[in-house]
Amino acid sequence: MPKMKTHRGLAKRVKITAKGKIKVAHGGKSHHLHQKEQDRKRRLRKTVIVDKSVEKRIKKLLPYA
C-alpha cells in the first residue's frame, strides 16, 4: 500500500494546533470590502477553530494531522 499524499492546497490553508485542532482563516476578506462594516472586517482578520464535523474530512486529506 503506497503512502497517503498530503493535499497540498489544503495544507497551505490550515494550521494544526498543539492539541490537534485545526485553525483556518475566515473567508470573505478579499473583495467588496467597501460595503462591509469595519467591525465585521476586524472579526474576519482572526483565525477560527474548525467545527468537529468538518475536522474529520480535513484530517483525511492531511495524513500528518
PDB file of N, CA, C and O in Angstrom:
ATOM      1  N   MET A   1       0.842  -1.186   0.000  1.00  0.00           N
ATOM      2  CA  MET A   1       0.000   0.000   0.000  1.00  0.00           C
ATOM      3  C   MET A   1       0.891   1.255   0.000  1.00  0.00           C
ATOM      4  O   MET A   1       1.750   1.397   0.870  1.00  0.00           O
ATOM      5  N   PRO A   2       0.693   2.162  -0.965  1.00  0.00           N
ATOM      6  CA  PRO A   2       1.539   3.359  -1.003  1.00  0.00           C
ATOM      7  C   PRO A   2       1.180   4.336   0.109  1.00  0.00           C
ATOM      8  O   PRO A   2       0.115   4.251   0.719  1.00  0.00           O
ATOM      9  N   LYS A   3       2.105   5.270   0.357  1.00  0.00           N
ATOM     10  CA  LYS A   3       1.855   6.284   1.376  1.00  0.00           C
ATOM     11  C   LYS A   3       0.743   7.222   0.931  1.00  0.00           C
ATOM     12  O   LYS A   3       0.541   7.442  -0.263  1.00  0.00           O
ATOM     13  N   MET A   4       0.026   7.769   1.901  1.00  0.00           N
ATOM     14  CA  MET A   4      -1.000   8.783   1.608  1.00  0.00           C
ATOM     15  C   MET A   4      -0.292  10.096   1.285  1.00  0.00           C
ATOM     16  O   MET A   4       0.641  10.490   1.985  1.00  0.00           O
ATOM     17  N   LYS A   5      -0.730  10.763   0.240  1.00  0.00           N
ATOM     18  CA  LYS A   5      -0.161  12.061  -0.086  1.00  0.00           C
ATOM     19  C   LYS A   5      -0.954  13.157   0.618  1.00  0.00           C
ATOM     20  O   LYS A   5      -2.171  13.062   0.774  1.00  0.00           O
ATOM     21  N   THR A   6      -0.244  14.195   1.037  1.00  0.00           N
ATOM     22  CA  THR A   6      -0.875  15.350   1.657  1.00  0.00           C
ATOM     23  C   THR A   6      -1.543  16.179   0.574  1.00  0.00           C
ATOM     24  O   THR A   6      -0.968  16.379  -0.496  1.00  0.00           O
ATOM     25  N   HIS A   7      -2.751  16.665   0.837  1.00  0.00           N
ATOM     26  CA  HIS A   7      -3.438  17.571  -0.087  1.00  0.00           C
ATOM     27  C   HIS A   7      -2.793  18.943   0.059  1.00  0.00           C
ATOM     28  O   HIS A   7      -3.066  19.666   1.017  1.00  0.00           O
ATOM     29  N   ARG A   8      -1.941  19.295  -0.891  1.00  0.00           N
ATOM     30  CA  ARG A   8      -1.097  20.483  -0.750  1.00  0.00           C
ATOM     31  C   ARG A   8      -1.906  21.779  -0.699  1.00  0.00           C
ATOM     32  O   ARG A   8      -1.528  22.712   0.009  1.00  0.00           O
ATOM     33  N   GLY A   9      -3.007  21.847  -1.435  1.00  0.00           N
ATOM     34  CA  GLY A   9      -3.834  23.060  -1.407  1.00  0.00           C
ATOM     35  C   GLY A   9      -4.408  23.303  -0.029  1.00  0.00           C
ATOM     36  O   GLY A   9      -4.468  24.440   0.438  1.00  0.00           O
ATOM     37  N   LEU A  10      -4.833  22.228   0.624  1.00  0.00           N
ATOM     38  CA  LEU A  10      -5.387  22.350   1.971  1.00  0.00           C
ATOM     39  C   LEU A  10      -4.297  22.634   2.989  1.00  0.00           C
ATOM     40  O   LEU A  10      -4.511  23.407   3.924  1.00  0.00           O
ATOM     41  N   ALA A  11      -3.136  22.023   2.823  1.00  0.00           N
ATOM     42  CA  ALA A  11      -2.039  22.193   3.778  1.00  0.00           C
ATOM     43  C   ALA A  11      -1.587  23.650   3.840  1.00  0.00           C
ATOM     44  O   ALA A  11      -1.098  24.099   4.876  1.00  0.00           O
ATOM     45  N   LYS A  12      -1.746  24.392   2.743  1.00  0.00           N
ATOM     46  CA  LYS A  12      -1.345  25.798   2.722  1.00  0.00           C
ATOM     47  C   LYS A  12      -2.372  26.690   3.422  1.00  0.00           C
ATOM     48  O   LYS A  12      -2.067  27.833   3.762  1.00  0.00           O
ATOM     49  N   ARG A  13      -3.559  26.186   3.634  1.00  0.00           N
ATOM     50  CA  ARG A  13      -4.646  26.994   4.180  1.00  0.00           C
ATOM     51  C   ARG A  13      -4.950  26.734   5.642  1.00  0.00           C
ATOM     52  O   ARG A  13      -5.648  27.529   6.271  1.00  0.00           O
ATOM     53  N   VAL A  14      -4.445  25.646   6.198  1.00  0.00           N
ATOM     54  CA  VAL A  14      -4.769  25.298   7.584  1.00  0.00           C
ATOM     55  C   VAL A  14      -3.509  25.136   8.423  1.00  0.00           C
ATOM     56  O   VAL A  14      -2.424  24.870   7.905  1.00  0.00           O
ATOM     57  N   LYS A  15      -3.680  25.301   9.730  1.00  0.00           N
ATOM     58  CA  LYS A  15      -2.606  25.050  10.689  1.00  0.00           C
ATOM     59  C   LYS A  15      -3.151  24.102  11.737  1.00  0.00           C
ATOM     60  O   LYS A  15      -4.316  24.200  12.123  1.00  0.00           O
ATOM     61  N   ILE A  16      -2.313  23.182  12.203  1.00  0.00           N
ATOM     62  CA  ILE A  16      -2.691  22.247  13.249  1.00  0.00           C
ATOM     63  C   ILE A  16      -2.155  22.791  14.578  1.00  0.00           C
ATOM     64  O   ILE A  16      -0.972  23.114  14.686  1.00  0.00           O
ATOM     65  N   THR A  17      -3.026  22.891  15.588  1.00  0.00           N
ATOM     66  CA  THR A  17      -2.594  23.370  16.895  1.00  0.00           C
ATOM     67  C   THR A  17      -1.892  22.239  17.645  1.00  0.00           C
ATOM     68  O   THR A  17      -1.886  21.094  17.191  1.00  0.00           O
ATOM     69  N   ALA A  18      -1.306  22.565  18.788  1.00  0.00           N
ATOM     70  CA  ALA A  18      -0.588  21.565  19.584  1.00  0.00           C
ATOM     71  C   ALA A  18      -1.519  20.458  20.077  1.00  0.00           C
ATOM     72  O   ALA A  18      -1.090  19.317  20.251  1.00  0.00           O
ATOM     73  N   LYS A  19      -2.776  20.789  20.299  1.00  0.00           N
ATOM     74  CA  LYS A  19      -3.741  19.791  20.776  1.00  0.00           C
ATOM     75  C   LYS A  19      -4.446  19.066  19.628  1.00  0.00           C
ATOM     76  O   LYS A  19      -5.323  18.236  19.866  1.00  0.00           O
ATOM     77  N   GLY A  20      -4.065  19.377  18.383  1.00  0.00           N
ATOM     78  CA  GLY A  20      -4.613  18.664  17.234  1.00  0.00           C
ATOM     79  C   GLY A  20      -5.838  19.301  16.611  1.00  0.00           C
ATOM     80  O   GLY A  20      -6.442  18.720  15.709  1.00  0.00           O
ATOM     81  N   LYS A  21      -6.217  20.484  17.072  1.00  0.00           N
ATOM     82  CA  LYS A  21      -7.348  21.174  16.457  1.00  0.00           C
ATOM     83  C   LYS A  21      -6.856  21.862  15.185  1.00  0.00           C
ATOM     84  O   LYS A  21      -5.654  22.043  14.991  1.00  0.00           O
ATOM     85  N   ILE A  22      -7.794  22.240  14.324  1.00  0.00           N
ATOM     86  CA  ILE A  22      -7.431  22.828  13.034  1.00  0.00           C
ATOM     87  C   ILE A  22      -7.890  24.279  12.988  1.00  0.00           C
ATOM     88  O   ILE A  22      -9.061  24.585  13.214  1.00  0.00           O
ATOM     89  N   LYS A  23      -6.929  25.181  12.686  1.00  0.00           N
ATOM     90  CA  LYS A  23      -7.203  26.609  12.584  1.00  0.00           C
ATOM     91  C   LYS A  23      -7.229  27.011  11.115  1.00  0.00           C
ATOM     92  O   LYS A  23      -6.386  26.576  10.330  1.00  0.00           O
ATOM     93  N   VAL A  24      -8.206  27.849  10.746  1.00  0.00           N
ATOM     94  CA  VAL A  24      -8.277  28.396   9.397  1.00  0.00           C
ATOM     95  C   VAL A  24      -8.625  29.877   9.474  1.00  0.00           C
ATOM     96  O   VAL A  24      -9.123  30.360  10.491  1.00  0.00           O
ATOM     97  N   ALA A  25      -8.358  30.581   8.395  1.00  0.00           N
ATOM     98  CA  ALA A  25      -8.739  31.987   8.307  1.00  0.00           C
ATOM     99  C   ALA A  25     -10.181  32.069   7.827  1.00  0.00           C
ATOM    100  O   ALA A  25     -10.669  31.170   7.142  1.00  0.00           O
ATOM    101  N   HIS A  26     -10.860  33.156   8.192  1.00  0.00           N
ATOM    102  CA  HIS A  26     -12.222  33.386   7.717  1.00  0.00           C
ATOM    103  C   HIS A  26     -12.204  33.648   6.215  1.00  0.00           C
ATOM    104  O   HIS A  26     -11.212  34.146   5.684  1.00  0.00           O
ATOM    105  N   GLY A  27     -13.273  33.323   5.544  1.00  0.00           N
ATOM    106  CA  GLY A  27     -13.435  33.672   4.141  1.00  0.00           C
ATOM    107  C   GLY A  27     -14.077  35.044   4.018  1.00  0.00           C
ATOM    108  O   GLY A  27     -14.457  35.644   5.023  1.00  0.00           O
ATOM    109  N   GLY A  28     -14.200  35.543   2.795  1.00  0.00           N
ATOM    110  CA  GLY A  28     -14.911  36.794   2.562  1.00  0.00           C
ATOM    111  C   GLY A  28     -14.114  38.032   2.884  1.00  0.00           C
ATOM    112  O   GLY A  28     -14.694  39.062   3.228  1.00  0.00           O
ATOM    113  N   LYS A  29     -12.785  37.962   2.782  1.00  0.00           N
ATOM    114  CA  LYS A  29     -11.952  39.110   3.142  1.00  0.00           C
ATOM    115  C   LYS A  29     -11.142  39.598   1.942  1.00  0.00           C
ATOM    116  O   LYS A  29     -10.155  40.313   2.114  1.00  0.00           O
ATOM    117  N   SER A  30     -11.548  39.219   0.732  1.00  0.00           N
ATOM    118  CA  SER A  30     -10.709  39.557  -0.416  1.00  0.00           C
ATOM    119  C   SER A  30     -11.281  40.667  -1.309  1.00  0.00           C
ATOM    120  O   SER A  30     -10.516  41.418  -1.914  1.00  0.00           O
ATOM    121  N   HIS A  31     -12.598  40.780  -1.401  1.00  0.00           N
ATOM    122  CA  HIS A  31     -13.144  41.846  -2.241  1.00  0.00           C
ATOM    123  C   HIS A  31     -14.502  42.290  -1.708  1.00  0.00           C
ATOM    124  O   HIS A  31     -15.055  41.665  -0.804  1.00  0.00           O
ATOM    125  N   HIS A  32     -15.038  43.373  -2.274  1.00  0.00           N
ATOM    126  CA  HIS A  32     -16.267  44.028  -1.799  1.00  0.00           C
ATOM    127  C   HIS A  32     -16.119  44.482  -0.356  1.00  0.00           C
ATOM    128  O   HIS A  32     -17.065  44.409   0.429  1.00  0.00           O
ATOM    129  N   LEU A  33     -14.923  44.951  -0.013  1.00  0.00           N
ATOM    130  CA  LEU A  33     -14.669  45.341   1.369  1.00  0.00           C
ATOM    131  C   LEU A  33     -15.293  46.692   1.714  1.00  0.00           C
ATOM    132  O   LEU A  33     -15.492  46.994   2.890  1.00  0.00           O
ATOM    133  N   HIS A  34     -15.602  47.506   0.708  1.00  0.00           N
ATOM    134  CA  HIS A  34     -16.163  48.834   0.968  1.00  0.00           C
ATOM    135  C   HIS A  34     -17.562  48.753   1.541  1.00  0.00           C
ATOM    136  O   HIS A  34     -17.998  49.674   2.231  1.00  0.00           O
ATOM    137  N   GLN A  35     -18.278  47.665   1.269  1.00  0.00           N
ATOM    138  CA  GLN A  35     -19.661  47.569   1.756  1.00  0.00           C
ATOM    139  C   GLN A  35     -19.785  46.747   3.029  1.00  0.00           C
ATOM    140  O   GLN A  35     -20.891  46.560   3.536  1.00  0.00           O
ATOM    141  N   LYS A  36     -18.670  46.255   3.552  1.00  0.00           N
ATOM    142  CA  LYS A  36     -18.706  45.500   4.802  1.00  0.00           C
ATOM    143  C   LYS A  36     -18.360  46.433   5.961  1.00  0.00           C
ATOM    144  O   LYS A  36     -17.496  47.302   5.844  1.00  0.00           O
ATOM    145  N   GLU A  37     -19.044  46.238   7.065  1.00  0.00           N
ATOM    146  CA  GLU A  37     -18.807  47.063   8.252  1.00  0.00           C
ATOM    147  C   GLU A  37     -17.390  46.860   8.774  1.00  0.00           C
ATOM    148  O   GLU A  37     -16.804  45.789   8.616  1.00  0.00           O
ATOM    149  N   GLN A  38     -16.853  47.898   9.394  1.00  0.00           N
ATOM    150  CA  GLN A  38     -15.498  47.824   9.938  1.00  0.00           C
ATOM    151  C   GLN A  38     -15.395  46.738  11.004  1.00  0.00           C
ATOM    152  O   GLN A  38     -14.393  46.026  11.069  1.00  0.00           O
ATOM    153  N   ASP A  39     -16.425  46.608  11.840  1.00  0.00           N
ATOM    154  CA  ASP A  39     -16.430  45.583  12.889  1.00  0.00           C
ATOM    155  C   ASP A  39     -16.356  44.180  12.284  1.00  0.00           C
ATOM    156  O   ASP A  39     -15.647  43.306  12.782  1.00  0.00           O
ATOM    157  N   ARG A  40     -17.096  43.994  11.211  1.00  0.00           N
ATOM    158  CA  ARG A  40     -17.109  42.691  10.543  1.00  0.00           C
ATOM    159  C   ARG A  40     -15.743  42.369   9.944  1.00  0.00           C
ATOM    160  O   ARG A  40     -15.252  41.247  10.066  1.00  0.00           O
ATOM    161  N   LYS A  41     -15.134  43.365   9.296  1.00  0.00           N
ATOM    162  CA  LYS A  41     -13.809  43.157   8.706  1.00  0.00           C
ATOM    163  C   LYS A  41     -12.770  42.855   9.780  1.00  0.00           C
ATOM    164  O   LYS A  41     -11.852  42.066   9.555  1.00  0.00           O
ATOM    165  N   ARG A  42     -12.913  43.479  10.942  1.00  0.00           N
ATOM    166  CA  ARG A  42     -11.995  43.236  12.046  1.00  0.00           C
ATOM    167  C   ARG A  42     -12.130  41.801  12.547  1.00  0.00           C
ATOM    168  O   ARG A  42     -11.129  41.145  12.835  1.00  0.00           O
ATOM    169  N   ARG A  43     -13.360  41.316  12.649  1.00  0.00           N
ATOM    170  CA  ARG A  43     -13.593  39.927  13.087  1.00  0.00           C
ATOM    171  C   ARG A  43     -13.049  38.929  12.072  1.00  0.00           C
ATOM    172  O   ARG A  43     -12.571  37.858  12.447  1.00  0.00           O
ATOM    173  N   LEU A  44     -13.120  39.276  10.782  1.00  0.00           N
ATOM    174  CA  LEU A  44     -12.657  38.368   9.735  1.00  0.00           C
ATOM    175  C   LEU A  44     -11.134  38.201   9.729  1.00  0.00           C
ATOM    176  O   LEU A  44     -10.620  37.248   9.143  1.00  0.00           O
ATOM    177  N   ARG A  45     -10.407  39.126  10.382  1.00  0.00           N
ATOM    178  CA  ARG A  45      -8.950  39.013  10.443  1.00  0.00           C
ATOM    179  C   ARG A  45      -8.498  37.828  11.274  1.00  0.00           C
ATOM    180  O   ARG A  45      -7.457  37.230  11.003  1.00  0.00           O
ATOM    181  N   LYS A  46      -9.274  37.493  12.277  1.00  0.00           N
ATOM    182  CA  LYS A  46      -8.873  36.453  13.214  1.00  0.00           C
ATOM    183  C   LYS A  46      -9.052  35.066  12.613  1.00  0.00           C
ATOM    184  O   LYS A  46      -9.835  34.872  11.683  1.00  0.00           O
ATOM    185  N   THR A  47      -8.318  34.109  13.159  1.00  0.00           N
ATOM    186  CA  THR A  47      -8.494  32.727  12.727  1.00  0.00           C
ATOM    187  C   THR A  47      -9.595  32.089  13.564  1.00  0.00           C
ATOM    188  O   THR A  47      -9.994  32.623  14.599  1.00  0.00           O
ATOM    189  N   VAL A  48     -10.078  30.947  13.107  1.00  0.00           N
ATOM    190  CA  VAL A  48     -11.168  30.259  13.781  1.00  0.00           C
ATOM    191  C   VAL A  48     -10.837  28.775  13.847  1.00  0.00           C
ATOM    192  O   VAL A  48     -10.155  28.250  12.966  1.00  0.00           O
ATOM    193  N   ILE A  49     -11.315  28.097  14.882  1.00  0.00           N
ATOM    194  CA  ILE A  49     -11.144  26.648  15.006  1.00  0.00           C
ATOM    195  C   ILE A  49     -12.254  25.976  14.211  1.00  0.00           C
ATOM    196  O   ILE A  49     -13.422  26.346  14.330  1.00  0.00           O
ATOM    197  N   VAL A  50     -11.891  24.994  13.406  1.00  0.00           N
ATOM    198  CA  VAL A  50     -12.843  24.312  12.530  1.00  0.00           C
ATOM    199  C   VAL A  50     -13.793  23.440  13.358  1.00  0.00           C
ATOM    200  O   VAL A  50     -13.397  22.869  14.374  1.00  0.00           O
ATOM    201  N   ASP A  51     -15.043  23.344  12.913  1.00  0.00           N
ATOM    202  CA  ASP A  51     -16.059  22.512  13.563  1.00  0.00           C
ATOM    203  C   ASP A  51     -15.680  21.036  13.482  1.00  0.00           C
ATOM    204  O   ASP A  51     -14.992  20.620  12.550  1.00  0.00           O
ATOM    205  N   LYS A  52     -16.125  20.248  14.452  1.00  0.00           N
ATOM    206  CA  LYS A  52     -15.781  18.817  14.524  1.00  0.00           C
ATOM    207  C   LYS A  52     -16.205  18.060  13.266  1.00  0.00           C
ATOM    208  O   LYS A  52     -15.478  17.181  12.802  1.00  0.00           O
ATOM    209  N   SER A  53     -17.374  18.391  12.708  1.00  0.00           N
ATOM    210  CA  SER A  53     -17.873  17.670  11.538  1.00  0.00           C
ATOM    211  C   SER A  53     -16.977  17.890  10.321  1.00  0.00           C
ATOM    212  O   SER A  53     -16.785  16.976   9.519  1.00  0.00           O
ATOM    213  N   VAL A  54     -16.436  19.081  10.183  1.00  0.00           N
ATOM    214  CA  VAL A  54     -15.549  19.401   9.064  1.00  0.00           C
ATOM    215  C   VAL A  54     -14.142  18.870   9.345  1.00  0.00           C
ATOM    216  O   VAL A  54     -13.415  18.491   8.426  1.00  0.00           O
ATOM    217  N   GLU A  55     -13.771  18.848  10.621  1.00  0.00           N
ATOM    218  CA  GLU A  55     -12.435  18.421  11.024  1.00  0.00           C
ATOM    219  C   GLU A  55     -12.140  16.998  10.558  1.00  0.00           C
ATOM    220  O   GLU A  55     -11.021  16.710  10.136  1.00  0.00           O
ATOM    221  N   LYS A  56     -13.122  16.110  10.628  1.00  0.00           N
ATOM    222  CA  LYS A  56     -12.926  14.719  10.211  1.00  0.00           C
ATOM    223  C   LYS A  56     -12.564  14.642   8.731  1.00  0.00           C
ATOM    224  O   LYS A  56     -11.684  13.874   8.342  1.00  0.00           O
ATOM    225  N   ARG A  57     -13.252  15.446   7.900  1.00  0.00           N
ATOM    226  CA  ARG A  57     -12.976  15.435   6.461  1.00  0.00           C
ATOM    227  C   ARG A  57     -11.598  15.996   6.160  1.00  0.00           C
ATOM    228  O   ARG A  57     -10.896  15.497   5.281  1.00  0.00           O
ATOM    229  N   ILE A  58     -11.213  17.035   6.891  1.00  0.00           N
ATOM    230  CA  ILE A  58      -9.907  17.652   6.681  1.00  0.00           C
ATOM    231  C   ILE A  58      -8.793  16.679   7.052  1.00  0.00           C
ATOM    232  O   ILE A  58      -7.797  16.575   6.336  1.00  0.00           O
ATOM    233  N   LYS A  59      -8.951  15.969   8.159  1.00  0.00           N
ATOM    234  CA  LYS A  59      -7.901  15.067   8.623  1.00  0.00           C
ATOM    235  C   LYS A  59      -7.670  13.896   7.669  1.00  0.00           C
ATOM    236  O   LYS A  59      -6.589  13.308   7.677  1.00  0.00           O
ATOM    237  N   LYS A  60      -8.658  13.546   6.851  1.00  0.00           N
ATOM    238  CA  LYS A  60      -8.444  12.509   5.834  1.00  0.00           C
ATOM    239  C   LYS A  60      -7.479  12.987   4.747  1.00  0.00           C
ATOM    240  O   LYS A  60      -6.741  12.195   4.161  1.00  0.00           O
ATOM    241  N   LEU A  61      -7.498  14.303   4.491  1.00  0.00           N
ATOM    242  CA  LEU A  61      -6.653  14.873   3.451  1.00  0.00           C
ATOM    243  C   LEU A  61      -5.249  15.215   3.956  1.00  0.00           C
ATOM    244  O   LEU A  61      -4.335  15.446   3.164  1.00  0.00           O
ATOM    245  N   LEU A  62      -5.087  15.245   5.291  1.00  0.00           N
ATOM    246  CA  LEU A  62      -3.786  15.541   5.887  1.00  0.00           C
ATOM    247  C   LEU A  62      -3.334  14.352   6.714  1.00  0.00           C
ATOM    248  O   LEU A  62      -3.743  14.239   7.870  1.00  0.00           O
ATOM    249  N   PRO A  63      -2.515  13.466   6.183  1.00  0.00           N
ATOM    250  CA  PRO A  63      -2.126  12.263   6.919  1.00  0.00           C
ATOM    251  C   PRO A  63      -1.362  12.554   8.199  1.00  0.00           C
ATOM    252  O   PRO A  63      -1.365  11.719   9.104  1.00  0.00           O
ATOM    253  N   TYR A  64      -0.704  13.707   8.312  1.00  0.00           N
ATOM    254  CA  TYR A  64       0.083  14.008   9.497  1.00  0.00           C
ATOM    255  C   TYR A  64      -0.768  14.606  10.616  1.00  0.00           C
ATOM    256  O   TYR A  64      -0.281  14.768  11.734  1.00  0.00           O
ATOM    257  N   ALA A  65      -2.038  14.938  10.336  1.00  0.00           N
ATOM    258  CA  ALA A  65      -2.891  15.595  11.351  1.00  0.00           C
ATOM    259  C   ALA A  65      -3.434  14.592  12.347  1.00  0.00           C
ATOM    260  O   ALA A  65      -4.165  14.966  13.264  1.00  0.00           O
TER     261      ALA A  65
END
